[in-house]
Amino acid sequence: MAAVAANVAAAAEDQEPQHEAVPGLESQRLQIENGESGRGRPLRAGESWFLVEQHWYKQWEAYVQGGDKDSGTFPGCINNADLFEDQVNWHLKKGLVEGEDYVLLPAAAWHYLVDWYGLEHGQPPIERKVVELPSIQKVEVYPVELLLARHSDMDTTHTAQFSCTDSVDLVLHTAREHFLVSPEEETRLWIKKARGSFERLCNTRVTVLDAALKTGQVVIMETRKKDGTWPSAHPQAVNTALEVDENFQGQPGICGLTNLGNTCFMNSALQCLSNVPQLTEYFLKNRYLEELNFCNPLGMKGEIAEAYADLVKQAWSGHHRTIVPHVFKTKVGHFASQFLGYQQHDSQELLSFLLDGLHEDLNRVKKKEYVELCDAAGRPDQEVAQEAWQNHKRRNDSVIVDTFHGLFKSTLVCPDCGNVSVTFDPFCYLSVPLPVSHKRVMEVFFVSMDPRRKPEQHRLVVPKKGKISDLCVALAKHTGMSPERMMVADVFSHRFYKIYQLEESLSSILDRDDIFIYEVSGRSAIGENTREDVVLPIYLRERTPARDYNNSYYGLMLFGHPLLVSVPRDRLSWDALYHILLYRLSRYVTRPSSDDEDDGDEKDMEDKDNIPKPGHVAGVSSQDSGPEQAGPSSGVAGGSRAPVDSSPGPSHWPQRARRKHLFTLQTVNSNGTSDRSTFNEDTHGVSFSSQPYIAIDWEPEMKKRYYDEVEAEGYVKHDCVGYVLKKAPVRLQECIELFTTVETLEKENPWYCPTCKQHQLATKKLDLWMLPETLIIHLKRFSYTKFSREKLDTLVEFPIRDLDFSEFVIKPQNESAPELYKYDLIAVSNHYGGLRDGHYTTFAYNKDSGQWHYFDDNSVSPVTENQIESKAAYVLFYQRQDVARRLQPQPGLSDPPASPACGSPPNSEFMDVN
């Protein structure tokens, strides 16, 4: 026994040589069973416990309880052989039960026993962690065994054990170590699902338990390729293009983006953002991986940040001429439904969404605390601004805040009590207004009462907030015609869409509207029975033959330009109206010869018998005509017609009345599509029961023979059409000054005054307090009102370098560091075209080459600095000069070289639009 004890002591020295002597049996029992190191103490999360085979432990208990060191119950070395399936991999048997197959000992008790008795040679200790699960702590006897594999060889796996409380990051680290991945290579994990599908393990900070990883699951590690792409992310549609470019090596960052269909707005915003040096370096150096915020309820679960990172890595790998941003487009549409599909959008709106999405996905603040906004309340600006910025950073702390966020000072003054409210608010970009002209150019057509004169096209300059009367006054200066003799109408689809009153606002007329101004007699007006003359709206219609089951079906189609015709009320009859209209149409309607018709005299208004009645075809007796059949476009009920006068009927007309006439007259509604019985004709003339509209109906043969369509559509241009209202260019500094001027709040957006206890139209002034490292300036070129939408194509002159903000920043300045207020241009988002169609491109300065390039979707070409400034400039990106020096820019910033092959940016007149 003494020899055995000596061997035990020797073994103990090999295992844990911390105890010099083996204590007595009773002391052993007390140390193992009781006390702080004993197996009876409570579990603590994260600590290690060890498994000991039940039979050996029971023998040890009998040995120490017997009190005889020389007893035959001596247990010998700890032997856990019965707990293992084999003696090679040392896997535990399945279904082991505590108290029947093993006992658990804390680390101290285990080391005591190993110290005193030793461990069977070659056997590993069975160490297990205490894990904290919901409402319980327990020793994890069976850890999760995962099969690790590489994406390039998924059939070869390596088994590794992990506690359910281990992080997925430990799984990734273990896989990288086993597969000998170099530190600079980027990797990510996938889970192989039961049916062969795969799922990304995006958040590596969660535990194995939270990630729902189970024993036997295959975890695949994927390594990013040198061209910035992931092997698993190649869309089938672009595999060929990627293979072609596999060996391409170009300048990093000089990479086009494929237009997926009206996605030039997205491409432009991405190219601008990609050329912000500090943001791109942040992604290229993988600093974003440590800051991905998967739990932010305001974020996109890190997906927008990861999708953008993939784009940046591909664009700056130098291995692509162009890339297809399909995955990024899908992610954007998923989280912002307004960008779903392939409609054209605004690059600044996408940029705003992207900056906000990146910020929330990379927000270092995992749990946002409530912060109460405080007014200045008379405190110094410096103190209030510092407090506002600290409060902002308590909830918002990301690379986007570091790079793009600045601070406004907002001052509101109540117009009633004079209460002044001062707050400081963060901003991500400046949306600066452009100086807007108070004049507007409108194109109109003037139609004279003289039938020999063709309509004249005029270009008129009128007040933007003017009235219809202002339009007439402007035209009067060109024509010499009195404004009182003008009527303004909007013509659409051969009919009057609207006839305007003089007091109506010009804002209701859009630039695309076709506006006609008609000369009328000075004593006439529509619907005013007090006037001596009445103005009749006249439409032109042609009968179009069609067929139905009775072969007696016809339609009526509008054509040509409608007219407004003044008719003397005291001489108004159907025959007089016929001759007046024949006279007004005489420029493009040929008068029939005497062989065709008795042309009569347009001034002879007395002979009414030879005039076709409304709803009748001239030259056909009432007995022959029968009820009029309504056409599909007329909406007229069969047999409906205007009342006839008291003159002898058609059967008593003179013989010459049976000859052909050019057209018939019909009362219609304002759309020119249905009959209205609005005329009451008697011996004293015609009176109206409602608004009169008259249609001139042509038979196809008569129209073909007597109506000259080419001449009818002819018009002349007044000299004023050749004049162009030149817009003087404005300086960017003027826009910034306009941004910081005092304005009065609109009725739709009042301010609640805490002193008056009511909403007030206060005056508001914004000032710049603190500017960011990279300043984004959005030029507000698109103007939207209730009645109008327009794009301002004013040329804004902006400096390429040394944009000085020292005169605009009101925060006390550091005079020893003027570079804190000077900025250099690094990117421009351009918009060519108008409101309903357009095209976006980008000018960007490459941080590595020091060269400017023009990005037009997948086309990239070098340009010189003097090509950058244009009327298309929409969003400007400026970088502070101290940041540029800190980032050690490449030589050439002061004078980027001009390539002899530089391509000029396209002229907006010849720009292809989506």
C-alpha positions, 0 to 999 in steps of 0.5 A, a space after each residue: 500500500 505504501 508503494 501505491 500511495 507513493 505512485 499516487 503522489 507521483 502521479 499527482 505531481 505530474 497532474 497538479 503539483 500544487 499539493 505537497 502532501 495527501 491529506 487524511 481520508 476524512 479531510 479528503 472527503 470534506 474537501 470533495 463533498 463540502 465547502 467552497 470547492 466541494 461538489 455540493 456548492 451551486 453552479 455558476 455560469 461559465 465555470 468548468 465542471 468535470 465528469 467522473 465515472 460513477 463506479 470509481 467515485 463510489 469506490 473512492 467514497 467507500 475508501 475515505 469513509 472506511 478510514 483505513 488507508 491500507 484498506 482493499 477499497 483503495 480506488 486507484 487512478 481515476 478511470 473514466 473508460 466506461 464513459 467513452 465510446 472508443 479509446 481513439 476519438 474519446 467521444 462520450 457515450 450517448 444517453 449517460 445519466 448523472 448519478 447513474 453513470 457519472 458524477 460532476 465535480 467542480 474544477 477544484 475538487 477535480 484537481 484535488 482528486 487528480 493530485 491525490 490519485 492521478 488519471 488513467 494514462 492517455 485518458 483526457 479529462 472530461 471538462 464541461 461548462 456551466 451554461 445559463 439557460 432561461 430560468 436554469 443553470 446546468 452543466 452542458 455534458 453534451 456540447 454541440 458538435 459541428 462539422 466544419 467545411 470550406 466552400 471549395 470542398 464541402 465534402 471534407 469536414 472537421 468535427 469541432 465541439 462548442 458550448 451552446 453559450 459559445 459565440 458564432 464568432 468562436 466557430 468562425 475563428 476555429 474554422 479559420 484556424 483549422 483551414 489556415 486562412 490568412 488574417 487579411 482574408 475575409 470569411 463568412 459562415 453558412 449553415 447547410 439545411 436538411 434539404 440541401 439549402 443554405 442559410 447565412 450566419 450573419 450575426 457572429 456575436 450571437 451564441 450557438 444556442 441563439 443561432 439554433 446550431 445543433 450537433 451534426 450540422 454542417 457549417 461552411 466557411 466561405 472566403 471572399 475572392 480577390 475581385 471582391 465577390 463571394 463564390 456563392 453570390 455570382 448570379 447565373 445571368 452574369 457568370 459569362 461576363 465575370 469569367 471574361 473579366 477574371 484576369 482583368 486588372 485596372 485602377 481600383 474604383 474605376 468601375 461602371 455599374 450596369 443599368 438594370 432599367 431606370 436605375 441610373 439614379 441609384 448608380 449615380 448615388 452609389 458612385 458618389 458615395 463610393 468616392 468618399 475616401 474615409 467611408 470607402 477605407 472603412 469598408 475596404 479595411 473591414 472595420 464595419 464587421 465589428 460594428 454591424 448592428 443586427 438588433 437595431 429596430 430602426 435598421 435593416 438587420 445589417 443587410 444594407 451595410 453588407 450589400 453596400 460593402 460588397 459593392 465597394 469591395 468589388 468596385 475597388 478590387 480593380 478586377 472589374 470593368 463593370 458590376 451588376 448591382 442586382 443584389 443591392 437593388 433587391 435589398 433597397 427595394 425590400 427595405 424601402 418599397 418606394 424603390 421597388 420595381 424599375 421606375 425612375 427616382 431621385 438620386 438624392 432621395 436614394 442617397 438620403 435613404 442609403 445614408 440613414 440605412 447605413 447609419 442604423 446598420 452600423 450604429 455603435 449604440 445598441 440600445 438607444 436611451 431616451 433623450 429629452 430635447 432642451 431649449 436654450 432658455 437663455 444659455 450660451 450657444 456654446 453650451 447648448 450646442 455641446 449638449 445637443 451634440 452629446 445628446 445626438 451621439 448618445 443615440 447615434 454613433 456611427 461612421 456616417 455620423 463621423 463623416 457626414 453629420 453637422 449641426 444647425 442652429 435654428 432660431 424661431 421668433 414668435 410674431 405676437 409675443 416675441 418669444 425666441 426659441 433656439 435649438 441645435 439640430 443635426 443634419 446629414 446634408 444641406 438642401 439649398 434653394 436656388 434663387 428663383 425668378 419671379 417671371 415665367 415664360 409661357 408659349 401660346 397661340 393667338 387666333 385672330 378674328 381675321 380668317 386670312 391670318 394664320 395662328 401665331 405662336 408667341 412666347 410671353 414673359 408673365 409673373 409666376 403668380 400672375 392671373 390670366 389677365 396678365 397673360 392677355 396684357 403681355 400678348 397685347 404688347 406683341 399684337 396691339 390687340 386690346 386685352 378686353 378682346 381676348 379669351 384664353 382656353 386650354 385646348 386638348 384633344 381637339 376640344 376645349 379642356 377649359 376656358 379661363 376667366 380673367 381673374 384665374 391664376 396662371 399657376 393652374 396652367 402647366 408648361 405642357 398645356 396647349 394654350 390658345 388665345 382667341 380674339 373676340 369682339 369687345 362686346 361679347 362674352 360667354 354666358 353673359 346675356 347682357 352683352 350684345 354679342 355671344 361667343 360660341 365654342 365651335 368644334 369640328 367633327 367628321 362622320 366615320 362610317 362603321 357597321 352594325 347589324 343594320 348597316 346603318 351605324 356611324 360615328 363622329 370624330 373630332 378633328 382640327 383646332 376648335 374656335 371661339 366665334 363672336 356672333 351678334 345676338 340680334 342676328 343669331 340664326 342657323 343660316 347666319 351662323 352657317 355663313 359666319 362659320 364659312 367665313 371664319 373657315 375660309 382660309 382652309 375651306 374652299 368655297 364651292 363653285 356655282 356648279 356645286 352650290 349657290 355660294 350666296 353672300 356671306 353678308 346676306 343674312 336674310 335668306 334663311 331657307 337655303 340653310 341646313 337645319 341642325 341635325 339634318 344633312 343639307 339637300 335631303 328632305 325631311 321625308 328622306 332623312 328619317 331619325 338621326 342615328 347616334 354615333 359611338 362618339 356622339 352620345 346622342 339619342 336617336 332622333 334628337 335634334 334642335 328645334 326648327 324655326 317658323 320658316 317653311 319646312 324643307 318640303 317648301 324650300 326653293 329648289 336650289 336648297 336641295 343642292 349640296 352644302 359643306 357641313 351641318 351644324 349640331 348642338 353638343 356638350 362641352 366634350 363635343 360628344 352629345 346633342 344638347 337642345 340648348 337653342 330656342 329659335 323663333 322669329 326674333 332669333 335664337 336664345 340659350 337655355 344653357 352654355 352653347 357648344 356647336 359642332 360642324 359636322 362634315 361628311 368624309 367626301 365633303 371634307 376631302 374635297 373642300 377642307 385643306 388639312 395642311 393649311 388648317 394646321 399651319 401657323 406662324 411664329 412671332 419674332 418673340 419665339 426666337 428670343 431666349 430668356 437668359 438666366 444669369 448663373 448664380 454662385 453656390 455661395 448665393 444659394 447658401 446665403 439664401 438657405 440661411 436667410 430669415 423666412 416665415 413659416 407656412 400655414 401648413 407648418 406652424 410653430 407652437 409657441 410655449 408662451 402664447 400657448 398656440 400655433 404661430 407663423 413664426 419667423 425661422 432662421 437656420 445657421 451653420 454651427 458645425 460642419 462635417 468632414 464630408 459635406 453633401 450639398 443638394 441643389 433644390 432644382 425640382 420645384 413642386 406646387 399645387 398646380 405646377 412642377 418644374 426643374 430649374 436649369 440655372 447654372 450654379 457656379 461651384 468651386 472645385 477647391 477652396 470652398 470657404 465656409 468661414 463666413 457662414 459658420 457662426 461657431 467661434 472659429 479657430 483662426 490658426 486652422 483655416 483648413 477646418 472651413 475649406 472644402 474641395 470637391 470630390 463628386 457630383 451627381 448630375 441630372 439631365 432632362 426634365 421632370 418626367 424623364 431624365 438621366 443621372 450620371 456622376 463626376 468623381 475624383 479617384 482618391 488613388 489616382 488623383 484623376 477625375 472620371 465621368 461615370 455614365 452607368 457602365 461607361 467610365 471615362 476620364 475628364 478634366 476639371 473644366 468639364 465638371 461644372 454644368 447646369 446638370 449638377 444636382 448633388 455636390 460632395 465636398 471634403 474638408 481639407 484637413 481630412 484630405 491631408 490626414 488621409 494622405 491623398 495622392 499627388 495631383 490634387 492641385 492639378 489633376 492631369 488631363 488625358 488626351 483621350 478625355 471624353 466630354 460629358 454629353 450635352 443635355 440636348 442629345 442625352 439619351 434618357 431612360 
